[in-house]
């Protein structure tokens, strides 16, 4: 399990040594490699750059916005968007979503700018999402005084092969980024309906908030949904995923309403655990493993007597959680 966690939650020393903080109004709101920082600085669609690399009074190099970006939410958002559109035209940003994410110091802080989701990796900004562990309880067939509560089985999804990131990989039944201007539960209800045809009444009846996990890792540019590039090495991926458990009726069948899922199917808990092996032939999307591992721990499917249990518990929240 640690192998799966560290696929998301690891930055090599070489990459760490090249990182620059992205700073707005004195607050760190992102992290980029030197190569990505230079790309941002050179991507302004006009003669006035939007990003610049500067040196602080402590002789530290940082990425920041120039005066051309202005100082309001609207002007910064527009300026950053102009750079993202230019990067898209160069083929460096793919999978455009028309979905804005809040760029802020933390989850509860007012956004300093709104950023197109497809370009968020270029800023190494903290992203947030909702992931739903959809499960059913199989009927208890014991007619001689059984508890009536059967084993848990997890609904899984296979991503559409047309997805810009991780096409065809296994995924949660429902998961989505947290856009600007939408509450967490509003987003859960929206994503459940769009991705799996789960109506609001079914969701509200079975949903339970179950904490969050966090990670900070390095994504190779050419495998993270970006276009081909010989100059950009990769992005810093920083995320907090809010976890929800959703118990579904035994006879419920998901429906891929928005076409982002190729198929749905159920796995036993044993099959879920088997997929944790580092050589598993059909792995789940990397960050989903963290949410699923957290589910397994919370619901007692992994015993605390298993060696490494505390390491797993600790590393599920190794990223910035704010």
ROTITOR-953660 format. One record per residue (C-alpha): x, y, z; residue number from 1. Coordinates in Angstrom, 3 decimals. Layout:
<drengus>
<drengu east="X" north="Y" up="Z" nr="NUM"/>
...
</drengus>
This chain:
<drengus>
<drengu east="0.000" north="0.000" up="0.000" nr="1"/>
<drengu east="2.868" north="2.362" up="0.700" nr="2"/>
<drengu east="3.964" north="1.848" up="-2.891" nr="3"/>
<drengu east="0.608" north="3.180" up="-4.109" nr="4"/>
<drengu east="0.674" north="6.152" up="-1.716" nr="5"/>
<drengu east="4.203" north="7.119" up="-2.686" nr="6"/>
<drengu east="3.316" north="7.109" up="-6.371" nr="7"/>
<drengu east="1.397" north="10.307" up="-5.559" nr="8"/>
<drengu east="3.315" north="11.497" up="-2.538" nr="9"/>
<drengu east="6.960" north="11.713" up="-3.556" nr="10"/>
<drengu east="9.227" north="14.417" up="-4.945" nr="11"/>
<drengu east="12.829" north="13.504" up="-5.666" nr="12"/>
<drengu east="15.613" north="15.566" up="-4.144" nr="13"/>
<drengu east="16.651" north="16.636" up="-7.645" nr="14"/>
<drengu east="13.212" north="18.134" up="-8.290" nr="15"/>
<drengu east="12.996" north="19.652" up="-4.815" nr="16"/>
<drengu east="16.267" north="21.456" up="-5.387" nr="17"/>
<drengu east="14.840" north="23.099" up="-8.531" nr="18"/>
<drengu east="11.528" north="24.292" up="-7.074" nr="19"/>
<drengu east="10.437" north="27.908" up="-6.940" nr="20"/>
<drengu east="7.534" north="29.156" up="-4.854" nr="21"/>
<drengu east="4.736" north="30.926" up="-6.702" nr="22"/>
<drengu east="3.971" north="33.984" up="-4.582" nr="23"/>
<drengu east="1.133" north="36.518" up="-4.672" nr="24"/>
<drengu east="0.921" north="39.357" up="-2.149" nr="25"/>
<drengu east="3.624" north="37.706" up="-0.061" nr="26"/>
<drengu east="1.772" north="34.394" up="0.234" nr="27"/>
<drengu east="2.922" north="31.118" up="-1.308" nr="28"/>
<drengu east="0.118" north="29.814" up="-3.536" nr="29"/>
<drengu east="2.005" north="27.317" up="-5.696" nr="30"/>
<drengu east="5.263" north="25.590" up="-6.586" nr="31"/>
<drengu east="6.923" north="25.150" up="-9.959" nr="32"/>
<drengu east="10.106" north="23.731" up="-11.356" nr="33"/>
<drengu east="12.587" north="26.156" up="-12.877" nr="34"/>
<drengu east="11.678" north="24.923" up="-16.374" nr="35"/>
<drengu east="7.950" north="25.523" up="-15.869" nr="36"/>
<drengu east="8.618" north="28.943" up="-14.323" nr="37"/>
<drengu east="10.572" north="30.011" up="-17.406" nr="38"/>
<drengu east="7.800" north="28.686" up="-19.641" nr="39"/>
<drengu east="5.226" north="30.815" up="-17.791" nr="40"/>
<drengu east="7.411" north="33.902" up="-18.064" nr="41"/>
<drengu east="7.745" north="33.438" up="-21.819" nr="42"/>
<drengu east="4.086" north="32.657" up="-22.490" nr="43"/>
<drengu east="2.519" north="36.104" up="-22.294" nr="44"/>
<drengu east="0.404" north="36.773" up="-25.409" nr="45"/>
<drengu east="1.562" north="40.415" up="-25.447" nr="46"/>
<drengu east="4.814" north="42.307" up="-25.034" nr="47"/>
<drengu east="4.078" north="42.737" up="-21.331" nr="48"/>
<drengu east="4.906" north="39.574" up="-19.373" nr="49"/>
<drengu east="2.374" north="38.310" up="-16.824" nr="50"/>
<drengu east="4.769" north="36.120" up="-14.826" nr="51"/>
<drengu east="8.301" north="36.912" up="-13.719" nr="52"/>
<drengu east="11.051" north="35.332" up="-11.663" nr="53"/>
<drengu east="12.332" north="37.636" up="-8.956" nr="54"/>
<drengu east="14.682" north="37.431" up="-5.996" nr="55"/>
<drengu east="13.464" north="38.109" up="-2.466" nr="56"/>
<drengu east="15.339" north="40.001" up="0.241" nr="57"/>
<drengu east="16.507" north="36.625" up="1.555" nr="58"/>
<drengu east="18.071" north="35.918" up="-1.857" nr="59"/>
<drengu east="15.447" north="33.304" up="-2.768" nr="60"/>
<drengu east="14.144" north="33.026" up="-6.318" nr="61"/>
<drengu east="10.341" north="33.009" up="-6.627" nr="62"/>
<drengu east="7.729" north="33.203" up="-9.367" nr="63"/>
<drengu east="5.249" north="36.034" up="-9.108" nr="64"/>
<drengu east="2.839" north="38.116" up="-11.162" nr="65"/>
<drengu east="3.953" north="41.367" up="-12.758" nr="66"/>
<drengu east="2.141" north="44.707" up="-12.483" nr="67"/>
<drengu east="0.522" north="43.900" up="-15.839" nr="68"/>
<drengu east="-1.643" north="41.302" up="-14.042" nr="69"/>
<drengu east="-3.199" north="43.949" up="-11.824" nr="70"/>
<drengu east="-4.170" north="43.476" up="-8.216" nr="71"/>
<drengu east="-7.822" north="42.408" up="-8.308" nr="72"/>
<drengu east="-9.394" north="38.981" up="-8.579" nr="73"/>
<drengu east="-10.786" north="39.852" up="-11.999" nr="74"/>
<drengu east="-7.575" north="41.301" up="-13.462" nr="75"/>
<drengu east="-5.379" north="38.479" up="-12.172" nr="76"/>
<drengu east="-7.800" north="35.842" up="-13.405" nr="77"/>
<drengu east="-7.932" north="37.433" up="-16.856" nr="78"/>
<drengu east="-4.153" north="37.806" up="-17.040" nr="79"/>
<drengu east="-3.461" north="34.210" up="-16.000" nr="80"/>
<drengu east="-6.143" north="32.981" up="-18.396" nr="81"/>
<drengu east="-4.418" north="34.775" up="-21.283" nr="82"/>
<drengu east="-1.237" north="32.830" up="-20.545" nr="83"/>
<drengu east="-3.113" north="29.535" up="-20.266" nr="84"/>
<drengu east="-4.863" north="30.133" up="-23.594" nr="85"/>
<drengu east="-1.496" north="30.834" up="-25.193" nr="86"/>
<drengu east="-0.046" north="27.618" up="-23.749" nr="87"/>
<drengu east="-3.054" north="25.737" up="-25.089" nr="88"/>
<drengu east="-2.459" north="27.185" up="-28.553" nr="89"/>
<drengu east="1.106" north="25.857" up="-28.358" nr="90"/>
<drengu east="-0.179" north="22.381" up="-27.513" nr="91"/>
<drengu east="1.273" north="22.504" up="-24.008" nr="92"/>
<drengu east="-2.107" north="22.443" up="-22.267" nr="93"/>
<drengu east="-4.578" north="19.788" up="-23.371" nr="94"/>
<drengu east="-7.920" north="18.594" up="-22.036" nr="95"/>
<drengu east="-9.331" north="22.104" up="-21.598" nr="96"/>
<drengu east="-12.226" north="21.945" up="-19.128" nr="97"/>
<drengu east="-13.836" north="25.406" up="-19.003" nr="98"/>
<drengu east="-13.839" north="24.887" up="-15.245" nr="99"/>
<drengu east="-12.345" north="27.468" up="-12.912" nr="100"/>
<drengu east="-10.475" north="26.557" up="-9.738" nr="101"/>
<drengu east="-9.786" north="28.981" up="-6.879" nr="102"/>
<drengu east="-6.137" north="29.997" up="-6.430" nr="103"/>
<drengu east="-5.743" north="30.819" up="-2.742" nr="104"/>
<drengu east="-3.564" north="30.442" up="0.330" nr="105"/>
<drengu east="-5.874" north="27.763" up="1.705" nr="106"/>
<drengu east="-9.284" north="26.184" up="1.356" nr="107"/>
<drengu east="-11.023" north="28.686" up="3.626" nr="108"/>
<drengu east="-9.312" north="31.777" up="2.194" nr="109"/>
<drengu east="-10.750" north="34.054" up="-0.472" nr="110"/>
<drengu east="-9.342" north="33.295" up="-3.933" nr="111"/>
<drengu east="-6.650" north="35.581" up="-5.302" nr="112"/>
<drengu east="-7.438" north="34.446" up="-8.857" nr="113"/>
<drengu east="-9.498" north="31.874" up="-10.734" nr="114"/>
<drengu east="-7.574" north="29.417" up="-12.903" nr="115"/>
<drengu east="-8.628" north="27.082" up="-15.725" nr="116"/>
<drengu east="-8.415" north="23.562" up="-14.325" nr="117"/>
<drengu east="-6.419" north="22.176" up="-17.244" nr="118"/>
<drengu east="-3.645" north="24.694" up="-16.543" nr="119"/>
<drengu east="-3.547" north="24.383" up="-12.758" nr="120"/>
<drengu east="-0.525" north="22.068" up="-12.890" nr="121"/>
<drengu east="1.593" north="24.822" up="-14.417" nr="122"/>
<drengu east="1.172" north="26.805" up="-11.198" nr="123"/>
<drengu east="1.605" north="23.903" up="-8.786" nr="124"/>
<drengu east="-1.415" north="25.305" up="-6.976" nr="125"/>
<drengu east="-3.257" north="23.531" up="-4.198" nr="126"/>
<drengu east="-6.216" north="21.720" up="-5.716" nr="127"/>
<drengu east="-9.228" north="20.219" up="-3.993" nr="128"/>
<drengu east="-11.611" north="17.475" up="-4.975" nr="129"/>
<drengu east="-14.383" north="15.172" up="-3.805" nr="130"/>
<drengu east="-13.994" north="11.386" up="-4.099" nr="131"/>
<drengu east="-16.830" north="9.007" up="-3.370" nr="132"/>
<drengu east="-16.348" north="5.430" up="-2.205" nr="133"/>
<drengu east="-19.537" north="3.902" up="-3.572" nr="134"/>
<drengu east="-20.347" north="0.544" up="-2.030" nr="135"/>
<drengu east="-23.156" north="-1.931" up="-1.483" nr="136"/>
<drengu east="-23.757" north="-4.598" up="1.099" nr="137"/>
<drengu east="-24.521" north="-7.941" up="-0.449" nr="138"/>
<drengu east="-27.590" north="-9.634" up="1.048" nr="139"/>
<drengu east="-26.905" north="-12.010" up="3.931" nr="140"/>
<drengu east="-28.025" north="-15.423" up="2.739" nr="141"/>
<drengu east="-27.951" north="-16.938" up="6.208" nr="142"/>
<drengu east="-31.578" north="-17.796" up="6.996" nr="143"/>
<drengu east="-30.778" north="-19.207" up="10.445" nr="144"/>
<drengu east="-30.501" north="-16.047" up="12.472" nr="145"/>
<drengu east="-27.895" north="-14.104" up="10.474" nr="146"/>
<drengu east="-27.308" north="-10.427" up="11.102" nr="147"/>
<drengu east="-28.843" north="-9.427" up="7.795" nr="148"/>
<drengu east="-25.699" north="-7.460" up="6.929" nr="149"/>
<drengu east="-23.634" north="-8.940" up="4.126" nr="150"/>
<drengu east="-20.137" north="-8.207" up="2.907" nr="151"/>
<drengu east="-19.262" north="-4.860" up="1.401" nr="152"/>
<drengu east="-18.540" north="-4.614" up="-2.304" nr="153"/>
<drengu east="-17.164" north="-1.508" up="-3.989" nr="154"/>
<drengu east="-18.459" north="-0.008" up="-7.192" nr="155"/>
<drengu east="-15.612" north="0.755" up="-9.598" nr="156"/>
<drengu east="-15.543" north="2.718" up="-12.855" nr="157"/>
<drengu east="-13.335" north="2.534" up="-15.908" nr="158"/>
<drengu east="-12.504" north="5.929" up="-17.340" nr="159"/>
<drengu east="-13.438" north="6.630" up="-20.922" nr="160"/>
<drengu east="-10.616" north="6.093" up="-23.391" nr="161"/>
<drengu east="-11.240" north="9.656" up="-24.618" nr="162"/>
<drengu east="-10.243" north="11.245" up="-21.278" nr="163"/>
<drengu east="-7.198" north="13.528" up="-21.554" nr="164"/>
<drengu east="-5.664" north="12.123" up="-18.361" nr="165"/>
<drengu east="-5.403" north="8.441" up="-17.446" nr="166"/>
<drengu east="-7.674" north="7.224" up="-20.282" nr="167"/>
<drengu east="-9.084" north="3.754" up="-19.736" nr="168"/>
<drengu east="-7.825" north="3.425" up="-16.156" nr="169"/>
<drengu east="-9.928" north="2.268" up="-13.227" nr="170"/>
<drengu east="-11.433" north="4.966" up="-11.032" nr="171"/>
<drengu east="-13.924" north="5.703" up="-8.289" nr="172"/>
<drengu east="-17.594" north="5.461" up="-9.178" nr="173"/>
<drengu east="-17.683" north="9.257" up="-8.708" nr="174"/>
<drengu east="-14.915" north="11.827" up="-8.281" nr="175"/>
<drengu east="-14.395" north="15.416" up="-9.328" nr="176"/>
<drengu east="-12.362" north="18.533" up="-8.813" nr="177"/>
<drengu east="-13.739" north="21.230" up="-6.526" nr="178"/>
<drengu east="-14.548" north="24.274" up="-8.705" nr="179"/>
<drengu east="-14.867" north="27.859" up="-7.594" nr="180"/>
<drengu east="-18.251" north="28.989" up="-6.307" nr="181"/>
<drengu east="-19.613" north="25.571" up="-5.396" nr="182"/>
<drengu east="-19.974" north="24.009" up="-1.946" nr="183"/>
<drengu east="-18.598" north="20.545" up="-1.263" nr="184"/>
<drengu east="-21.973" north="18.832" up="-0.933" nr="185"/>
<drengu east="-23.292" north="20.719" up="-3.953" nr="186"/>
<drengu east="-20.366" north="19.325" up="-5.902" nr="187"/>
<drengu east="-20.950" north="15.804" up="-4.573" nr="188"/>
<drengu east="-24.592" north="15.898" up="-5.669" nr="189"/>
<drengu east="-23.678" north="17.314" up="-9.090" nr="190"/>
<drengu east="-20.904" north="14.798" up="-9.759" nr="191"/>
<drengu east="-22.977" north="11.837" up="-8.574" nr="192"/>
<drengu east="-25.713" north="12.690" up="-11.043" nr="193"/>
<drengu east="-23.411" north="13.576" up="-13.951" nr="194"/>
<drengu east="-20.945" north="10.714" up="-13.670" nr="195"/>
<drengu east="-23.071" north="7.823" up="-12.446" nr="196"/>
<drengu east="-26.730" north="8.804" up="-12.662" nr="197"/>
<drengu east="-27.131" north="8.741" up="-8.875" nr="198"/>
<drengu east="-30.130" north="10.910" up="-8.040" nr="199"/>
<drengu east="-30.060" north="13.465" up="-5.249" nr="200"/>
<drengu east="-32.405" north="11.503" up="-3.000" nr="201"/>
<drengu east="-30.282" north="8.338" up="-3.277" nr="202"/>
<drengu east="-27.102" north="10.309" up="-2.645" nr="203"/>
<drengu east="-28.449" north="12.178" up="0.378" nr="204"/>
<drengu east="-29.785" north="8.970" up="1.901" nr="205"/>
<drengu east="-26.498" north="7.081" up="1.668" nr="206"/>
<drengu east="-23.739" north="9.709" up="1.795" nr="207"/>
<drengu east="-21.424" north="10.260" up="4.749" nr="208"/>
<drengu east="-18.480" north="12.632" up="4.949" nr="209"/>
<drengu east="-15.357" north="10.682" up="5.910" nr="210"/>
<drengu east="-12.468" north="13.133" up="6.267" nr="211"/>
<drengu east="-9.766" north="13.949" up="3.731" nr="212"/>
<drengu east="-6.401" north="12.825" up="2.422" nr="213"/>
<drengu east="-3.595" north="15.019" up="1.074" nr="214"/>
<drengu east="-0.551" north="14.522" up="-1.100" nr="215"/>
<drengu east="2.220" north="16.403" up="-2.849" nr="216"/>
<drengu east="4.092" north="14.799" up="-5.703" nr="217"/>
<drengu east="5.756" north="15.261" up="-9.055" nr="218"/>
<drengu east="3.938" north="14.393" up="-12.287" nr="219"/>
<drengu east="5.987" north="13.833" up="-15.412" nr="220"/>
<drengu east="4.740" north="16.295" up="-18.019" nr="221"/>
<drengu east="4.324" north="13.808" up="-20.836" nr="222"/>
<drengu east="2.227" north="11.394" up="-18.739" nr="223"/>
<drengu east="0.056" north="13.933" up="-16.901" nr="224"/>
<drengu east="-2.074" north="15.131" up="-19.786" nr="225"/>
<drengu east="0.295" north="17.751" up="-21.196" nr="226"/>
<drengu east="1.396" north="17.937" up="-24.778" nr="227"/>
<drengu east="4.822" north="16.799" up="-25.885" nr="228"/>
<drengu east="7.667" north="19.003" up="-24.688" nr="229"/>
<drengu east="11.429" north="18.643" up="-24.484" nr="230"/>
<drengu east="11.789" north="21.648" up="-22.182" nr="231"/>
<drengu east="9.169" north="21.154" up="-19.460" nr="232"/>
<drengu east="10.033" north="18.340" up="-17.069" nr="233"/>
<drengu east="6.877" north="18.058" up="-15.003" nr="234"/>
<drengu east="4.479" north="19.606" up="-12.535" nr="235"/>
<drengu east="4.089" north="19.658" up="-8.793" nr="236"/>
<drengu east="0.737" north="18.092" up="-7.942" nr="237"/>
<drengu east="-0.675" north="19.311" up="-4.606" nr="238"/>
<drengu east="-4.107" north="18.128" up="-3.567" nr="239"/>
<drengu east="-6.568" north="17.663" up="-0.744" nr="240"/>
<drengu east="-9.283" north="15.134" up="-1.541" nr="241"/>
<drengu east="-12.415" north="15.196" up="0.599" nr="242"/>
<drengu east="-13.556" north="11.613" up="1.119" nr="243"/>
<drengu east="-17.164" north="10.456" up="1.177" nr="244"/>
<drengu east="-18.661" north="7.010" up="1.696" nr="245"/>
<drengu east="-21.847" north="6.365" up="-0.240" nr="246"/>
<drengu east="-23.857" north="3.248" up="0.548" nr="247"/>
<drengu east="-25.979" north="2.425" up="-2.474" nr="248"/>
<drengu east="-29.035" north="0.147" up="-2.712" nr="249"/>
<drengu east="-28.080" north="-3.447" up="-3.633" nr="250"/>
<drengu east="-30.085" north="-3.242" up="-6.861" nr="251"/>
<drengu east="-28.703" north="0.140" up="-7.975" nr="252"/>
<drengu east="-26.994" north="0.205" up="-11.378" nr="253"/>
<drengu east="-24.862" north="3.272" up="-12.284" nr="254"/>
<drengu east="-25.343" north="5.073" up="-15.577" nr="255"/>
<drengu east="-22.566" north="7.069" up="-17.297" nr="256"/>
<drengu east="-24.659" north="10.174" up="-17.940" nr="257"/>
<drengu east="-21.845" north="12.489" up="-19.097" nr="258"/>
<drengu east="-19.937" north="9.822" up="-21.031" nr="259"/>
<drengu east="-16.770" north="10.104" up="-18.936" nr="260"/>
<drengu east="-16.995" north="6.458" up="-17.840" nr="261"/>
<drengu east="-16.617" north="3.457" up="-20.127" nr="262"/>
<drengu east="-18.059" north="0.885" up="-17.721" nr="263"/>
<drengu east="-19.051" north="0.272" up="-14.105" nr="264"/>
<drengu east="-18.580" north="-2.950" up="-12.167" nr="265"/>
<drengu east="-18.341" north="-4.229" up="-8.606" nr="266"/>
<drengu east="-15.306" north="-5.553" up="-6.789" nr="267"/>
<drengu east="-15.146" north="-7.521" up="-3.578" nr="268"/>
<drengu east="-12.935" north="-6.051" up="-0.860" nr="269"/>
<drengu east="-10.455" north="-8.860" up="-1.563" nr="270"/>
<drengu east="-10.234" north="-7.752" up="-5.195" nr="271"/>
<drengu east="-9.744" north="-4.138" up="-4.136" nr="272"/>
<drengu east="-6.867" north="-5.140" up="-1.850" nr="273"/>
<drengu east="-5.342" north="-7.312" up="-4.566" nr="274"/>
<drengu east="-5.147" north="-4.270" up="-6.859" nr="275"/>
<drengu east="-2.732" north="-2.628" up="-4.381" nr="276"/>
<drengu east="0.117" north="-4.876" up="-5.529" nr="277"/>
<drengu east="2.723" north="-2.913" up="-7.446" nr="278"/>
<drengu east="2.599" north="-5.329" up="-10.380" nr="279"/>
<drengu east="-1.203" north="-5.499" up="-10.643" nr="280"/>
<drengu east="-2.156" north="-5.820" up="-14.301" nr="281"/>
<drengu east="-5.052" north="-3.301" up="-14.323" nr="282"/>
<drengu east="-4.296" north="-0.570" up="-11.775" nr="283"/>
<drengu east="-6.552" north="2.174" up="-10.474" nr="284"/>
<drengu east="-5.894" north="5.866" up="-11.181" nr="285"/>
<drengu east="-3.049" north="6.785" up="-8.772" nr="286"/>
<drengu east="-4.729" north="9.293" up="-6.453" nr="287"/>
<drengu east="-7.843" north="7.116" up="-6.077" nr="288"/>
<drengu east="-5.728" north="4.533" up="-4.303" nr="289"/>
<drengu east="-5.172" north="6.928" up="-1.390" nr="290"/>
<drengu east="-8.901" north="7.457" up="-0.854" nr="291"/>
<drengu east="-9.597" north="3.734" up="-1.158" nr="292"/>
<drengu east="-6.809" north="2.822" up="1.272" nr="293"/>
<drengu east="-8.255" north="5.317" up="3.749" nr="294"/>
<drengu east="-11.667" north="3.621" up="3.304" nr="295"/>
<drengu east="-10.167" north="0.188" up="3.970" nr="296"/>
<drengu east="-8.493" north="1.394" up="7.159" nr="297"/>
<drengu east="-11.518" north="3.244" up="8.499" nr="298"/>
<drengu east="-13.888" north="0.339" up="7.928" nr="299"/>
<drengu east="-11.610" north="-2.242" up="9.497" nr="300"/>
<drengu east="-10.686" north="-4.146" up="6.354" nr="301"/>
<drengu east="-7.007" north="-3.653" up="7.211" nr="302"/>
<drengu east="-5.973" north="-4.660" up="10.719" nr="303"/>
<drengu east="-3.761" north="-2.295" up="12.768" nr="304"/>
<drengu east="-1.680" north="-5.380" up="13.542" nr="305"/>
<drengu east="-0.481" north="-5.495" up="9.926" nr="306"/>
<drengu east="3.154" north="-4.302" up="9.783" nr="307"/>
<drengu east="3.374" north="-0.811" up="8.321" nr="308"/>
<drengu east="-0.189" north="0.145" up="9.324" nr="309"/>
<drengu east="0.924" north="3.351" up="11.082" nr="310"/>
<drengu east="3.183" north="4.296" up="8.172" nr="311"/>
<drengu east="0.217" north="4.018" up="5.820" nr="312"/>
<drengu east="-1.984" north="6.033" up="8.175" nr="313"/>
<drengu east="0.609" north="8.815" up="8.450" nr="314"/>
<drengu east="1.499" north="9.065" up="4.780" nr="315"/>
<drengu east="-2.136" north="9.403" up="3.661" nr="316"/>
<drengu east="-1.942" north="13.009" up="4.861" nr="317"/>
<drengu east="1.636" north="13.937" up="4.028" nr="318"/>
<drengu east="0.714" north="16.858" up="1.787" nr="319"/>
<drengu east="-0.291" north="20.339" up="2.873" nr="320"/>
<drengu east="-3.780" north="20.088" up="4.334" nr="321"/>
<drengu east="-5.134" north="23.595" up="4.444" nr="322"/>
</drengus>
